[in-house]
Amino acid sequence: MANQEVKVLGSWESPFSKRVEIALKLKGVEYNYVEEDLVNKSPQLLKYNPVHQKVPVLLHNGQPIVESLVILEYIDETWKTGPSILPEDPHERAISRFWANFIDNKLLVAAMKVFRSKGKEQDAIEETVELLSILENELGDKKFFGGESIGLVDIVADIVALWLDVIQEGLGKELFTKVTHPKLYNWREEFMNCSIIKETLPPKADLLAYFFKPAHA
Ligand SMILES: N[C@@H](CCC(=O)N[C@@H](CS)C(=O)NCC(=O)O)C(=O)O
């Protein structure tokens, strides 16, 4: 596509923003990145995402698309270069969407309860561990949720690979380890070792410092 302008309004510590950057890089799409200050949101962010006022926002030739899962599908449908993010088969596509929603609407909700209670809500810890086991079961013996290559569920699970690890380390509470969730653990190693993932996700130490600084902790 010639003469196209692609811009991402994002935040360095946001797993949702990082999903969009990973997808654009997988597709080989060049983009301009604008770091948003979420404490002092820019007029641009409020204009382009008036409903949620959140990052990420993808601007494609000036047209805004918001909500990371919606953006990932838009990217896959718009740029046919590079690997497909969703499978071709309608049933497999539906299954991928189901697990992407499971991560955001079940797993993340439970993990946020753990984070907000500073690890004190034992029920939330147990629920998170159980939901991770369900996700591990879905992964089975595959290298990635997408099979041999990274797909929608892998990208959405960036939050599991890095942010959940930050939560467990920051709180000193085990959520998933090599012993409790061996397949998910191996998946994380494979995922974090991909060059695009390495160059896109922030260092764990920076996230630990950010999420466990006195204002948050
Ligand atoms: N469901 C949204 C979640 C996006 C989200 O929560 N973004 C956070 C950063 S991690 C944000 O912009 N927060 C600003 C706020 O809540 O005011 C998505 O998938 O894009």
The ligand as a Gaussian input file, in Angstrom:
#p B3LYP/6-31G(d) Opt

LIG

0 1
 N       -9.377000      -3.069000      26.342000
 C       -8.366000      -2.102000      26.000000
 C       -7.525000      -1.840000      27.233000
 C       -6.543000      -0.695000      27.011000
 C       -6.016000      -0.152000      28.342000
 O       -6.442000      -0.552000      29.434000
 N       -5.064000       0.803000      28.244000
 C       -4.555000       1.444000      29.440000
 C       -3.029000       1.344000      29.472000
 S       -2.518000      -0.300000      29.845000
 C       -4.886000       2.928000      29.408000
 O       -4.816000       3.584000      28.392000
 N       -5.263000       3.477000      30.573000
 C       -5.573000       4.853000      30.718000
 C       -6.778000       5.059000      31.583000
 O       -7.404000       4.086000      32.020000
 O       -7.105000       6.211000      31.848000
 C       -7.538000      -2.645000      24.837000
 O       -7.497000      -3.858000      24.649000
 O       -6.997000      -1.830000      24.070000

